[in-house]
Structure formats: C-alpha cells, structure tokens
Amino acid sequence: EDKSTIMNRMASDDLAGAKSTAEREVDGHRRELEAERQRERSTKEATQQARSRCGNYGQEIANNTKQLSSEKSANQSAEAALLAELSSIEEETAKVESEKVKEVEESLSTLSGQFDHLIRQLSEVEAIQKISEARDEELEKLQREKSELVAEEESQKKFKSVAEEECQKAESHLEQVKDLKSTLDADRLANDKEDAEKLQPAQVEREKMTKEKEELAGVLSELSKQSGPLAESAEKTIAEKEAILASMKEELKQASNELAAVLAGLEEVKQAKEKNKNDTEKEIEDHAAFASKFEDAYSAELARIEEIKQQREQENAQKLEAAREEALKRRRELELKVEILKRGTNIIKETEITENDLQTAPIYLDEDGNLIEAGNEGNDVRTGQICEASDEKHKRNDGSKQLTREGVEDDGDQRKEHQVNHGSTPPGDSSQEIKHSSTQPTLSVGAFDN
C-alpha cells in the first residue's frame, strides 16, 4: 500500500507537472495567436496607409517625372554645349600639344646640333692638341738647334778670342821688332860701317819677323773672312727661329683659349650630367629607403599580427581546454549525481521503508556505495533532522563519516553515512524533495554533493 501510495503520488505529481506544462503551452499559443492577430491588424493598417501614400507618391512621381523631363532637356542642351566646348578645348589642347611637340622637337634638334657642335669642337680640340704636340716637338727641336747654334757661336767666340790673343801677341811682337828696328837704326846711324857687318844677323832676324807678321796678318784676314759669314748666318738663323717660335706661341695661345672655351662647355655639360646623375641617384636612394622602411613596417605589422594571432590561438586553446575540463568536470559530477540517484532509487526499491522513514532516514554506504544498513532510530519526523542515535550499531569505533545537510562529520575510512530526504519535506526546505518524471525518478541531491 505504501508503494502504491508513493506511485500514486508520483503519478499525481507527473500529471500536475504535465497539466502545468500544457497550461503554459496553451497560454503561449494564446499569446502567439493574439500577437498574430495584432500583427494582422497592424499589417492592414500599414496596407491602408501605404495605399494612401501610394496615391501621393504617384502624384509626386508624375510631378518628379515632369521635372526630370524638363531637367533632362536642360541637361541635354547643357551637355551639347559642354560637348561643343569640350571639342573646342580638345582642339585647342591638340593645337597646344602640337606646338609644344614642335617646340620640344626644335629644342631637341637645337640640343642635338649643339651636341654635334660640341663633338666637332672636341674633335677640333683633339686635332689642336695633336698639332700643339707636334709644334711642341718642333719647338723642342728648334730649342735644341738654338742651343747647338749658341754652343757653336760660343766656340766661334772662343776661337775669335784666341785669334785676337794671337794677333795681340803678334802686334806686341811687331812692336818689339819696331822698337828693335828703331834701336838698330839708331845704332846704325851711331856706328860705323864696320858695325854694319855686326848688325847683319839682326837684319836677318828683322826680315824673318816681318815675314811672320805678314803671315799672321793673312791668317787674321782669313779668320775674319770665315767668322763673319758664320756669325751673320747664326744670327739670321736665330732670328728666324725666334720669329717662328713667337708665331707658334701665338697660335698655341689661341688654340689654348679655344680649348679652354670648349673645355668650359664640356665642363658645364659634365656638371649638368653629374647633377642629373646625383638627382637620379638621390631619387633611387630615397625610393630604396622608403621601400626598406615600408618593408620593415610591413614585416613588423605581419609579425605583430602573427603574434596577436598566436596569442589569440593560445587563448582560444586555453579557453577551449578550460571549457573541456569544465564540461568534463560537470559531466563527472552529473554522472556521480545520477549514480547516487540510481543507487538511492535502488535502495528505496530494495528496502521496505515506511512512510515515516521516507521523511528523513539515515542511509549508510560502504566505500563502494553499497547499502550497509538503514533504520529510523533517532529520527524526528516533524523537523526532518537526525537526532543522536543511541544504538551502538550507528556509532563505529573506527570513526565513520555521516553526511547530512549540514556537511561532513567524523573522519573515517571504513564507511560513509549519507542523508537522503524523500517524500514530503518541511516548509522552506524544497531542496530535499523527491521529484519524479514519466521516465525515471530523480532526486534533488544537495545532500549528496561532494
């Protein structure tokens, strides 16, 4: 009878739950129907408003169409005017471009002519340089000839000085002879004829000296004849060489001036090319620096994005792992609760417990969760609290664990005592109520949570 009462109570509870569920579903359907009717009414009102607005919109569309047609005609006329103006602008642009192209071509032709002129000047400069080199060689040759002529003139001067010394010696000797002659004449006048024989060697000597004097005079005249044309020819040659040298110096000066002008033009062209080269190199360096900076920034951004991606992946992996662990933990807890509920249900089925025992009854389980014993000693049915048990079979000498709603007491490793509340509960303690469904009874296991 107790079991039938329990089953009837469980069935009545199931029916009450089903009834409440059905009522909630009916209320939900009623609210949905009311909402649907409200939506239909709002749809009808919106349709009427839309129809009324459609007339206004039609009138506005007609007015807008007229306005658009007038604007279209005005736009077409404006477009035609703009096209005409655009065609004239294009013609002027083409004309200006052709003029600019002609100017550029003329400037290019001028520059090419100047460049050709510079090339010709460069070739002329090279030819002038060759001529100047040849003239330098000829000048060096003339310098050598001049030095040879100067050396020859010096030798002739030395020979002339030697001849003059000889002439001076001959003249001094002639003076001595004249002095001797005068002396001899004086002696001859002073002496007798007898002395004439004594003076005969002196006369012979005098004739000899006269003869030598004549020979020396002939040699001097010959030397003067020979040295005169040589000196004149040497002076004439030196004058001619100096005139040639002066003309060559003047030509070289003019050529050097022309060369300096050409070199100045070439230097300007070279400086312009160097400037263009420097500008191009600077642009290339700037572009390379910008490309390097952009590459560095792009690499840094990629590295930062990769780092953020890795951090997020790690965080997601950690969150996923934590969620898995939490789900596994909850699953284990749920399995433990289900197992405890199954064991409690089996205990209820296996043991014959009165209705009073179902109010509050201590249940003793071993380490494997098997039932040790059950009873109602020391139970207070009114309050649902476990009182002190006087029986020794509820107090183990090795120290057991008795689990109640207040917690865990008395450490021990042999058995566990669990508090299970079934059936009706005291007011205000709904956590200990037994709830049944149509498939399998479930328990509120607040007392069995570890």
Order of alpha helices (4+ residues) and beta strands (2+ residues): alpha-alpha-alpha-alpha-beta-beta-beta-beta-beta-beta-beta-beta-beta
